[in-house]
Amino acid sequence: MIQTIFSFFITIIEVVIILGLLIFFHELGHFIAAKISKIDVEEFGFGYPPRMIKLFRLFGTDFTLNWIPFGGFVRLKGENNPGIANGMMSASPWKRLFVYVSGPIMNLVIGIILFAILYSNLGAPDPTKVLISQVNQNSPAEVAGLKAGDLFLTINNTPVDSIEKLSSLVKENLGKEITMTLKRGEQDYTAKAIPRVNPPEGEGALGIVMTNPNVSITFLQALPIASAVAYQRTVMLVTLPIQLIEKRITPEEARILGPVGMITLYQHANTLDAEIAQQDSEIPPFANTLGLTAAISIAFFMTNLLIPFPALDGGRILLTLPELIFRRRLPTAFENMLNMIGFILLILLMFYITTQDILNPIRFP
């Protein structure tokens, strides 16, 4: 019992650290953009107020350590007053837009970097090679002696350089004997089989399940793959309402999670990683946890940038657009009021989401 409580406490600390780092990098993006735009930054806080100590002052900015050890914040000069020189609200709309988008973009970059680290450890599928992952019972492949883990080299002396190529060669020879060259371990061997014209339902002509073998890749080679994964997750989140309407996903699968839900997900990811470590698998023991952290960072990017909610970056961007289009800015008092209302609604929403996380915890298959 004590060990379970201690383990749960450690999990909470780890989640706070991870979320805190993602928030910190988000604020770092705002900070860098403000400095580039010549907007004064009065304070860069590590953690949230109340303030513990002022660490140092650099380039006109106080760097502080605060009591709540969760993330960080930047306090820009003149955030609510356009009459202050070198302040946020007195800057051009393009500069303000640049500052607003830089926080979410930093989360996107962090997500891609984490995915790249993951795939550089996992490896990536090699589309030019075809590996047997499963051999069906009583199939031509089993009769010919093929086994899971064998790598196709040729069929009838034609090189097999893709799954599509292998499928094409098999279809061209249905009911005819084919000669296959495969690699098992370090040894090449030859086998003969007759692809079935009418295979059983759910099976192919040879009776195998094919895949591409994983190959080791560097971090730089993993970046395009990581970027593609980040893009796919972004599209998935953007189209979430459509998927709900079309009933392609259930409301339970699309639910928004708060800190409690994230702790539950993190515990599940840790459990999976522990099982991987016990199995002595080639998969890195941190794969699920790292993948979850990357996914959360992408979600931060999405919610902050693309949700036009007052108090979030997306809402501030939306309030800046009329000035870019019509050359007239919204009244400062009106904008401040919207952001205050949005902040209050955001707090209430987080309270509701957290309550749902507790009363209706997520379940895993």
C-alpha positions as CSV (number, residue, x, y, z in Angstrom):
1,M,0.0,0.0,0.0
2,I,2.8,2.4,1.0
3,Q,4.7,1.5,-2.1
4,T,1.7,2.2,-4.3
5,I,1.1,5.6,-2.7
6,F,4.8,6.4,-3.1
7,S,4.8,5.3,-6.8
8,F,1.7,7.4,-7.5
9,F,3.4,10.4,-5.8
10,I,6.5,10.0,-7.9
11,T,4.3,9.8,-11.0
12,I,2.6,13.1,-10.1
13,I,6.1,14.7,-9.7
14,E,7.2,13.4,-13.1
15,V,4.1,14.6,-14.8
16,V,4.4,18.1,-13.2
17,I,8.1,18.2,-14.4
18,I,7.2,17.2,-17.9
19,L,4.2,19.6,-18.2
20,G,6.3,22.3,-16.6
21,L,9.1,21.9,-19.1
22,L,6.6,22.0,-22.0
23,I,5.1,25.2,-20.6
24,F,8.6,26.6,-20.0
25,F,9.6,26.1,-23.6
26,H,6.3,27.6,-24.7
27,E,7.1,30.7,-22.7
28,L,10.7,30.6,-24.0
29,G,9.3,30.9,-27.5
30,H,7.4,34.1,-26.5
31,F,10.5,35.5,-24.9
32,I,12.8,34.9,-27.9
33,A,10.2,36.4,-30.3
34,A,9.7,39.5,-28.0
35,K,13.5,40.1,-27.8
36,I,13.8,39.8,-31.6
37,S,10.9,42.2,-32.0
38,K,12.5,44.8,-29.6
39,I,9.6,44.4,-27.1
40,D,10.8,44.7,-23.6
41,V,10.4,41.7,-21.3
42,E,10.1,42.8,-17.7
43,E,10.3,39.3,-16.2
44,F,11.0,35.7,-17.1
45,G,9.8,33.5,-14.3
46,F,10.8,29.9,-13.6
47,G,7.7,28.5,-12.0
48,Y,4.6,30.6,-11.1
49,P,4.3,33.4,-8.5
50,P,4.5,34.1,-5.7
51,R,8.2,35.0,-6.2
52,M,10.8,33.2,-4.2
53,I,13.9,35.1,-5.3
54,K,15.3,37.2,-8.2
55,L,18.1,35.2,-9.8
56,F,19.7,37.8,-12.0
57,R,19.0,40.6,-14.4
58,L,20.0,40.3,-18.0
59,F,19.3,42.5,-21.0
60,G,16.7,44.4,-19.0
61,T,14.8,41.3,-17.9
62,D,14.5,40.0,-14.4
63,F,15.0,36.2,-14.2
64,T,13.1,35.0,-11.2
65,L,12.5,31.7,-9.3
66,N,8.9,31.3,-8.1
67,W,7.3,29.1,-5.4
68,I,4.9,27.1,-7.7
69,P,7.3,24.7,-9.5
70,F,5.3,24.4,-12.7
71,G,6.4,25.8,-16.0
72,G,7.2,29.5,-16.3
73,F,5.9,32.8,-17.7
74,V,7.1,36.0,-19.4
75,R,5.8,39.4,-18.3
76,L,6.0,41.7,-21.3
77,K,6.1,45.4,-20.9
78,G,2.9,47.2,-21.7
79,E,0.8,44.1,-22.2
80,N,-2.4,46.0,-21.6
81,N,-1.4,49.5,-22.4
82,P,-0.7,50.7,-25.9
83,G,0.7,54.0,-24.6
84,I,3.9,52.4,-23.2
85,A,7.0,52.7,-25.4
86,N,8.7,49.4,-26.4
87,G,5.7,47.6,-24.9
88,M,3.7,44.7,-26.3
89,M,0.5,46.7,-27.1
90,S,2.4,49.6,-28.7
91,A,4.2,47.3,-31.1
92,S,3.0,46.7,-34.7
93,P,0.4,44.0,-35.2
94,W,2.9,41.9,-37.1
95,K,5.3,42.0,-34.2
96,R,2.5,41.1,-31.8
97,L,1.4,38.3,-34.1
98,F,5.0,37.0,-34.2
99,V,5.2,36.9,-30.4
100,Y,1.8,35.2,-30.1
101,V,2.6,32.4,-32.6
102,S,6.2,31.7,-31.3
103,G,5.1,30.0,-28.1
104,P,2.9,27.4,-29.8
105,I,5.5,27.0,-32.6
106,M,8.1,26.2,-29.9
107,N,5.9,23.4,-28.6
108,L,5.6,22.1,-32.2
109,V,9.4,22.1,-32.5
110,I,9.8,20.3,-29.2
111,G,7.3,17.7,-30.2
112,I,9.1,17.0,-33.5
113,I,12.4,16.8,-31.7
114,L,11.0,14.3,-29.2
115,F,9.5,12.2,-32.0
116,A,12.8,12.3,-33.8
117,I,14.6,11.1,-30.7
118,L,12.1,8.3,-30.4
119,Y,12.4,7.1,-34.0
120,S,16.2,7.4,-34.1
121,N,16.0,4.8,-31.2
122,L,13.2,2.7,-32.7
123,G,14.5,2.7,-36.2
124,A,12.3,3.2,-39.3
125,P,10.7,0.8,-41.8
126,D,12.8,0.2,-44.9
127,P,10.3,0.3,-47.8
128,T,12.8,-1.4,-50.1
129,K,12.8,-4.7,-48.1
130,V,10.1,-7.2,-47.4
131,L,10.0,-9.2,-44.2
132,I,7.7,-12.1,-43.3
133,S,6.0,-11.3,-40.0
134,Q,3.7,-14.3,-40.0
135,V,3.2,-17.6,-41.8
136,N,-0.3,-19.1,-41.9
137,Q,-0.8,-22.8,-41.1
138,N,-1.2,-25.2,-44.1
139,S,-0.3,-22.4,-46.5
140,P,2.0,-22.7,-49.5
141,A,4.5,-20.7,-47.5
142,E,4.5,-23.1,-44.6
143,V,4.8,-26.1,-46.9
144,A,7.8,-24.4,-48.6
145,G,9.5,-23.9,-45.2
146,L,9.2,-20.1,-45.0
147,K,9.3,-18.7,-41.4
148,A,8.6,-15.4,-39.7
149,G,11.7,-13.2,-39.8
150,D,12.7,-14.4,-43.3
151,L,13.6,-11.6,-45.8
152,F,12.6,-11.8,-49.4
153,L,15.4,-11.3,-52.0
154,T,14.0,-12.5,-55.3
155,I,11.0,-14.2,-56.9
156,N,11.8,-16.0,-60.2
157,N,15.1,-14.1,-60.3
158,T,13.3,-10.7,-60.1
159,P,14.5,-8.6,-57.2
160,V,11.8,-7.9,-54.5
161,D,12.3,-4.2,-53.6
162,S,8.9,-3.4,-52.1
163,I,5.7,-5.1,-50.7
164,E,3.9,-3.9,-53.9
165,K,6.5,-5.6,-56.1
166,L,6.2,-8.9,-54.2
167,S,2.4,-8.8,-54.4
168,S,2.6,-8.1,-58.1
169,L,5.0,-11.0,-58.8
170,V,2.8,-13.4,-56.8
171,K,-0.4,-12.4,-58.6
172,E,1.3,-12.9,-62.0
173,N,2.0,-16.5,-61.0
174,L,-1.2,-17.7,-59.3
175,G,-1.4,-21.5,-59.7
176,K,2.1,-21.6,-61.0
177,E,5.3,-22.7,-59.2
178,I,7.6,-19.8,-58.2
179,T,11.2,-19.9,-57.1
180,M,11.9,-17.7,-54.1
181,T,15.3,-16.6,-52.7
182,L,15.2,-15.5,-49.1
183,K,17.6,-14.6,-46.3
184,R,17.3,-16.2,-42.8
185,G,19.8,-14.7,-40.4
186,E,23.0,-14.6,-42.3
187,Q,22.2,-17.4,-44.7
188,D,20.4,-17.2,-48.1
189,Y,18.2,-20.1,-49.2
190,T,15.9,-21.0,-52.1
191,A,12.3,-22.3,-51.8
192,K,9.6,-23.2,-54.2
193,A,5.8,-22.7,-53.8
194,I,2.6,-22.5,-55.8
195,P,0.5,-19.4,-54.9
196,R,-3.1,-20.3,-54.4
197,V,-5.7,-19.1,-56.8
198,N,-8.5,-19.2,-54.2
199,P,-6.9,-18.8,-50.8
200,P,-9.0,-19.0,-47.6
201,E,-10.8,-15.8,-46.5
202,G,-8.4,-13.5,-44.7
203,E,-5.3,-15.0,-46.2
204,G,-3.2,-14.3,-49.3
205,A,-2.0,-16.5,-52.1
206,L,1.2,-17.5,-50.4
207,G,-0.3,-17.4,-46.9
208,I,2.1,-14.8,-45.3
209,V,1.8,-11.5,-43.6
210,M,4.4,-9.0,-44.9
211,T,6.0,-6.0,-43.4
212,N,9.0,-3.7,-43.9
213,P,12.0,-4.4,-41.5
214,N,13.2,-1.6,-39.3
215,V,16.6,-0.1,-40.0
216,S,18.7,2.1,-37.7
217,I,18.5,5.8,-38.6
218,T,20.2,8.9,-37.2
219,F,18.5,11.8,-35.5
220,L,18.7,13.9,-38.7
221,Q,17.2,11.0,-40.8
222,A,14.4,10.7,-38.2
223,L,13.4,14.4,-38.5
224,P,11.3,14.0,-41.7
225,I,9.5,11.0,-40.1
226,A,8.9,13.0,-36.9
227,S,7.6,15.9,-38.9
228,A,5.2,13.7,-40.8
229,V,3.9,12.2,-37.5
230,A,3.4,15.7,-36.1
231,Y,1.5,16.7,-39.2
232,Q,-0.7,13.6,-39.0
233,R,-1.5,14.3,-35.3
234,T,-2.3,17.9,-36.1
235,V,-4.7,16.9,-38.9
236,M,-6.3,14.4,-36.6
237,L,-6.9,17.0,-33.9
238,V,-8.2,19.6,-36.5
239,T,-10.7,17.1,-37.9
240,L,-11.8,15.8,-34.5
241,P,-15.3,17.4,-34.7
242,I,-15.9,16.0,-38.2
243,Q,-14.8,12.5,-37.0
244,L,-17.3,12.8,-34.1
245,I,-20.1,13.9,-36.3
246,E,-19.5,11.1,-38.8
247,K,-19.2,8.7,-35.8
248,R,-15.7,7.5,-36.9
249,I,-14.6,7.9,-33.2
250,T,-16.6,7.8,-30.0
251,P,-17.0,10.8,-27.6
252,E,-14.9,8.8,-25.1
253,E,-12.0,8.6,-27.6
254,A,-12.3,12.4,-28.3
255,R,-12.6,13.6,-24.7
256,I,-10.3,16.4,-23.5
257,L,-8.0,15.4,-20.6
258,G,-6.9,17.5,-17.7
259,P,-4.0,17.0,-15.3
260,V,-5.6,14.0,-13.7
261,G,-6.3,12.3,-17.0
262,M,-2.7,13.0,-18.1
263,I,-1.4,11.4,-14.9
264,T,-3.5,8.3,-15.8
265,L,-2.1,8.2,-19.3
266,Y,1.4,8.7,-18.1
267,Q,1.0,5.8,-15.6
268,H,-0.3,3.6,-18.5
269,A,2.7,4.6,-20.6
270,N,5.1,3.8,-17.8
271,T,3.4,0.4,-17.3
272,L,3.9,-0.4,-21.0
273,D,7.5,0.7,-20.9
274,A,8.1,-1.5,-17.8
275,E,6.6,-4.5,-19.7
276,I,8.9,-3.8,-22.6
277,A,11.9,-3.7,-20.4
278,Q,11.0,-7.1,-18.8
279,Q,10.6,-8.7,-22.3
280,D,14.1,-7.7,-23.3
281,S,12.5,-6.2,-26.5
282,E,14.4,-4.2,-29.1
283,I,12.0,-1.4,-28.4
284,P,13.5,1.2,-26.1
285,P,12.1,1.1,-22.6
286,F,11.1,4.8,-22.7
287,A,9.3,4.6,-26.0
288,N,5.7,5.0,-24.8
289,T,6.5,7.7,-22.2
290,L,8.6,9.7,-24.8
291,G,5.9,9.3,-27.4
292,L,3.2,10.5,-25.0
293,T,5.3,13.6,-24.1
294,A,5.8,14.4,-27.8
295,A,2.0,14.0,-28.4
296,I,1.2,16.3,-25.5
297,S,3.6,18.9,-26.8
298,I,1.8,18.8,-30.2
299,A,-1.5,19.1,-28.4
300,F,-0.2,22.2,-26.7
301,F,0.7,23.6,-30.1
302,M,-2.8,22.9,-31.4
303,T,-4.8,24.2,-28.5
304,N,-2.8,27.4,-28.1
305,L,-2.5,28.3,-31.7
306,L,-5.6,27.0,-33.5
307,I,-8.3,27.4,-30.8
308,P,-9.6,31.0,-31.0
309,F,-10.3,31.2,-27.3
310,P,-9.7,34.5,-25.5
311,A,-6.7,34.3,-23.1
312,L,-5.1,31.6,-25.3
313,D,-2.6,32.6,-28.0
314,G,-5.2,31.7,-30.7
315,G,-7.7,34.1,-29.2
316,R,-5.1,36.9,-29.1
317,I,-4.2,36.2,-32.7
318,L,-7.9,36.5,-33.6
319,L,-8.1,39.8,-31.9
320,T,-5.1,41.1,-33.8
321,L,-6.4,40.2,-37.2
322,P,-8.9,43.1,-37.6
323,E,-6.0,45.5,-37.2
324,L,-4.1,43.7,-39.9
325,I,-7.1,43.7,-42.3
326,F,-8.9,47.0,-41.5
327,R,-5.9,49.0,-40.1
328,R,-7.9,49.7,-37.0
329,R,-7.3,48.0,-33.7
330,L,-10.0,46.9,-31.3
331,P,-10.4,49.1,-28.2
332,T,-7.9,48.1,-25.6
333,A,-10.5,48.0,-22.8
334,F,-12.7,45.7,-24.9
335,E,-9.7,43.4,-25.7
336,N,-8.6,43.2,-22.0
337,M,-12.2,42.4,-21.0
338,L,-12.5,39.6,-23.5
339,N,-9.2,38.1,-22.3
340,M,-10.3,38.4,-18.7
341,I,-13.6,36.7,-19.4
342,G,-11.8,34.0,-21.5
343,F,-9.3,33.4,-18.6
344,I,-12.2,32.9,-16.1
345,L,-14.0,30.5,-18.6
346,L,-10.8,28.6,-19.1
347,I,-10.4,28.1,-15.3
348,L,-14.0,26.9,-15.1
349,L,-13.4,24.6,-18.1
350,M,-10.3,23.1,-16.5
351,F,-12.3,22.5,-13.3
352,Y,-15.0,20.7,-15.2
353,I,-12.5,18.6,-17.2
354,T,-10.6,17.7,-14.0
355,T,-13.9,16.7,-12.3
356,Q,-14.7,14.4,-15.3
357,D,-11.2,12.9,-15.1
358,I,-11.9,12.0,-11.4
359,L,-15.6,10.8,-11.7
360,N,-15.2,9.2,-15.1
361,P,-11.5,8.0,-15.4
362,I,-10.2,6.9,-18.8
363,R,-10.1,3.1,-19.3
364,F,-7.6,1.2,-21.5
365,P,-8.4,-2.0,-23.5
